[in-house]
Amino acid sequence: MKVYPGQHPKGKKERIFNYRICRAPRVVENVFGIASSVFRVLRKPKLLEPEKAQLTAMTIACLHNFLRRSPDSAAIYTPPGMFDYEENGRVIEGSWRAKSNENMTSFERLHVNQL
């Protein structure tokens, strides 16, 4: 999907769409970063059949959503400051980045090694 070109006044549907479409990758990155910091299976390449990989991904998505929605576990699974957020137009990185960077394999390095 592409953004609407040009400048649009505040409140116009095109400006709102552009904001949301540009924010979407950050939301996905936050969710994957948090999930991979908890579910170690996401930290390395999967040597699974497509059906098993799909089942694994769906299971992790369900567990992530359950942990986020449950009042008892939400504060532990995603405490305040865990997600990236915007403050005065500036992106403040969430604490998941420090946790996942300690244990995550560099995807760039992994891609180069596989070539």
C-alpha positions in Angstrom: 0.0 0.0 0.0 1.2 3.5 -0.8 0.7 6.8 1.1 -1.3 9.6 -0.5 1.2 12.0 -2.0 1.4 15.7 -1.0 0.5 17.6 2.2 -2.9 17.1 3.7 -4.6 19.2 6.4 -5.0 17.7 9.9 -8.1 15.6 10.3 -8.4 14.7 6.6 -8.8 11.0 5.9 -5.7 11.0 3.6 -3.5 12.4 6.4 -4.9 9.9 8.9 -4.4 7.0 6.5 -0.8 8.2 5.8 0.0 8.3 9.5 -1.4 4.8 10.1 0.3 3.2 7.1 3.6 4.7 8.2 3.1 3.5 11.8 2.2 -0.1 10.9 5.8 -1.4 10.5 6.7 -0.1 14.0 3.7 -1.9 15.5 4.7 -5.1 13.8 8.3 -4.6 14.9 7.2 -4.0 18.5 5.1 -7.2 18.6 7.7 -9.4 17.0 10.4 -7.9 19.3 8.4 -8.6 22.4 7.3 -12.0 21.3 10.9 -13.0 20.3 12.2 -11.8 23.7 9.8 -14.2 25.4 9.4 -17.1 22.9 12.9 -18.2 22.1 11.8 -20.3 19.0 11.5 -17.0 17.1 15.2 -16.1 17.7 16.6 -18.4 15.0 15.7 -19.8 11.5 13.0 -22.4 11.5 13.7 -25.8 9.9 10.1 -26.7 9.8 7.6 -27.8 7.2 5.4 -24.8 6.2 2.4 -26.3 8.0 4.4 -26.6 11.3 5.8 -23.1 10.9 2.4 -21.7 10.4 1.0 -23.5 13.4 4.0 -22.3 15.5 3.4 -18.7 14.4 -0.3 -18.8 15.1 0.2 -20.4 18.5 2.7 -17.6 19.5 0.3 -15.0 18.2 -2.6 -16.4 20.3 -0.3 -16.7 23.4 0.9 -13.1 22.9 -2.7 -11.8 22.6 -3.8 -13.8 25.7 -0.9 -12.5 27.7 -1.6 -8.9 26.6 -5.3 -9.0 27.4 -5.2 -10.9 30.7 -5.1 -8.4 33.5 -3.0 -10.7 35.6 -0.2 -11.2 33.0 -0.2 -7.9 31.0 1.8 -6.0 33.6 4.4 -8.7 33.7 4.5 -9.6 30.0 4.5 -6.0 28.7 5.2 -3.6 31.6 5.1 0.2 30.9 7.8 1.4 28.6 8.1 -2.0 26.8 6.7 -0.7 23.4 8.1 2.1 21.2 6.1 5.3 21.5 6.0 8.8 20.1 6.6 11.9 22.2 6.4 15.3 20.6 6.9 13.7 17.2 10.0 11.8 18.3 10.1 8.0 18.6 11.2 6.7 22.0 12.4 3.1 21.8 10.8 0.5 24.0 12.7 -1.6 26.5 12.1 -4.8 24.5 14.9 -3.7 22.2 17.6 -4.0 24.9 16.3 -7.4 25.9 16.0 -8.8 22.5 19.3 -7.4 21.2 21.2 -9.3 24.0 20.0 -12.6 22.6 18.9 -12.0 19.0 21.0 -13.2 16.1 21.7 -10.4 13.7 19.4 -11.0 10.7 21.7 -9.2 8.4 24.7 -11.4 9.4 22.5 -14.5 9.1 21.3 -13.5 5.6 24.9 -12.9 4.4 26.1 -16.3 5.9 23.3 -18.2 4.1 24.3 -16.8 0.6 
